[in-house]
Amino acid sequence: MARVSVDYQDHIARVTLTRGDKMNALDDAMVDAILAAGEEVAASDARVVVLSGEGKSFCAGLDMASFAKMGQMSDIESWLMDRTHHDANKMQEVAMIWRRLPQPVIAAIRGAAFGGGLQLALGADIRIAAPDAQFAVMEMKWGLVPDMGGMALLPGLVRSDVLRLLTYTATPIPAGKAEAWGLVTELADDPMARALEIATHIAEQSPAAIRAAKRLIEVAESADQAEVLLAESREQVSVIGKPEQMEVVMARMQGRKPVFG
């Protein structure tokens, strides 16, 4: 059974986890499908991505069979320690591949985003959640620590005390609190509709400038001042005076939407 679908319309790639009967829980097939979907979208001409889960939940984390399988692995150290995907292992890449994508990614979240599901959502640039959605750093419930990119992504979103509370207790929090604490960008009664509204707006911008902006933000969030200033200049050189930027200027002057090839 397919675990993930990818559809393209109006320069928007819609990536949907399709294991709704299992709350889109992560098993080996789901992990492989998520990575394959990310690789496909990265190579496409999509300008923005909307990531969501089929059914009532975004993703409830690892399924029970996966926990059982981990306990039976003969070489779990190599499975976790080998850097098979850039600077990450395979499980970490479930979240990090969306951060590596050249296109912005918007997660539309309903229901549960627990454990690995929360970390998957953290890989998105923007998270839109339904008011009744629930979020949890769930690993401590099973005697584990977050290890799917959460500790690379959470410190940039929440205060240290919040990070520690979420990690130590594994207690689910409601969407309103998640928004107040920085895990969620905004709430919407229909998160998919709002995600598509934002995606449509992004898709109307210069694709080259949007991709340059995503690269620049990644540098700005982690580098020192000199490197950030240099990156600003480098990315501006990549777009200024180029056909797409000139089309934006002409479209604004003529009161129309820009058209890109």
TAQUIFEN-V591404 format. One record per backbone hydrogen bond with DSSP energy under -0.5 kcal/mol. CO is the residue of the C=O (numbers start at 0). NH is the residue of the N-H. E is the energy in kcal/mol with one decimal. If there is no record, write none. Layout:
# TAQUIFEN-V591404
<<CO NH E> <CO NH E>>
This chain:
# TAQUIFEN-V591404
<<2 17 -3.6> <4 15 -2.6> <6 13 -3.5> <8 11 -1.9> <10 46 -2.9> <10 47 -1.1> <11 8 -2.2> <11 13 -0.6> <12 14 -0.7> <12 49 -2.8> <13 6 -2.1> <13 15 -0.6> <14 51 -2.4> <15 4 -2.5> <16 53 -2.9> <18 21 -2.0> <18 23 -2.7> <19 22 -1.6> <21 24 -1.6> <22 59 -1.8> <24 26 -0.5> <25 62 -2.2> <26 30 -2.7> <27 31 -2.5> <28 32 -2.2> <29 33 -2.6> <30 34 -2.2> <31 35 -2.4> <32 36 -2.4> <33 37 -2.4> <34 38 -2.3> <35 39 -2.3> <36 40 -2.7> <37 41 -2.3> <38 42 -1.3> <40 43 -1.3> <46 103 -0.6> <47 12 -2.6> <48 50 -0.5> <48 105 -2.9> <49 14 -2.7> <50 107 -2.8> <51 16 -2.6> <53 56 -0.6> <58 113 -1.7> <60 25 -2.7> <62 65 -0.6> <62 66 -1.5> <63 67 -2.2> <64 68 -2.3> <65 69 -2.2> <66 70 -1.6> <67 71 -0.7> <68 71 -1.1> <68 72 -0.5> <69 72 -1.2> <74 78 -1.6> <75 79 -1.9> <76 80 -3.1> <77 81 -2.2> <81 83 -1.4> <84 87 -2.2> <87 84 -2.8> <88 92 -1.8> <89 93 -0.6> <90 93 -0.9> <91 94 -1.2> <91 95 -2.3> <92 96 -2.4> <94 97 -1.0> <94 98 -0.8> <95 99 -2.0> <96 100 -1.2> <103 48 -2.2> <104 124 -1.8> <104 125 -1.8> <105 50 -3.0> <106 108 -0.6> <106 127 -3.1> <107 52 -0.5> <107 109 -0.5> <108 129 -2.4> <109 57 -1.9> <110 133 -3.0> <111 57 -0.7> <111 58 -2.5> <112 135 -1.7> <113 116 -2.8> <114 118 -2.1> <115 119 -2.2> <116 120 -2.0> <117 121 -2.1> <118 122 -0.9> <119 122 -0.9> <120 123 -1.6> <125 106 -3.0> <126 128 -0.5> <126 184 -2.0> <126 185 -1.4> <127 108 -3.1> <128 187 -2.3> <129 132 -2.0> <130 174 -0.5> <132 174 -1.4> <133 112 -2.0> <134 172 -2.9> <135 114 -2.1> <135 137 -1.2> <137 140 -1.6> <138 141 -1.9> <138 143 -2.0> <139 142 -1.7> <148 151 -1.1> <148 152 -1.4> <149 153 -3.4> <152 155 -1.0> <153 156 -2.4> <153 157 -2.4> <158 162 -2.6> <159 163 -2.3> <160 164 -2.3> <161 165 -2.8> <162 166 -2.3> <163 167 -3.0> <164 168 -2.0> <165 169 -1.6> <172 134 -2.4> <173 177 -2.3> <174 178 -2.6> <175 179 -2.1> <176 180 -2.3> <177 181 -0.8> <177 182 -2.2> <177 183 -1.2> <178 181 -0.8> <185 128 -2.1> <187 190 -0.5> <189 193 -2.2> <190 194 -2.6> <191 195 -2.7> <192 196 -1.9> <193 197 -2.3> <194 198 -2.7> <195 199 -2.6> <196 200 -1.7> <197 201 -2.5> <198 202 -2.8> <199 203 -0.9> <200 203 -0.6> <201 204 -1.9> <205 209 -2.5> <206 210 -2.3> <207 211 -2.2> <208 212 -2.5> <209 213 -2.1> <210 214 -2.2> <211 215 -2.5> <212 216 -2.6> <213 217 -1.9> <214 218 -1.7> <215 219 -2.9> <216 220 -1.9> <218 221 -1.6> <218 222 -2.7> <223 227 -2.3> <224 228 -2.7> <225 229 -2.1> <226 230 -2.4> <227 231 -2.5> <228 232 -1.8> <229 233 -2.6> <230 234 -2.7> <231 235 -2.1> <232 236 -2.3> <233 237 -1.2> <234 238 -0.6> <235 238 -1.1> <235 239 -3.0> <238 241 -1.9> <241 245 -2.5> <242 246 -2.2> <243 247 -2.0> <244 248 -2.0> <245 249 -2.5> <246 250 -2.6> <247 251 -2.3> <248 252 -2.2> <249 253 -2.0> <250 254 -0.6> <250 255 -2.5> <251 254 -0.7>>
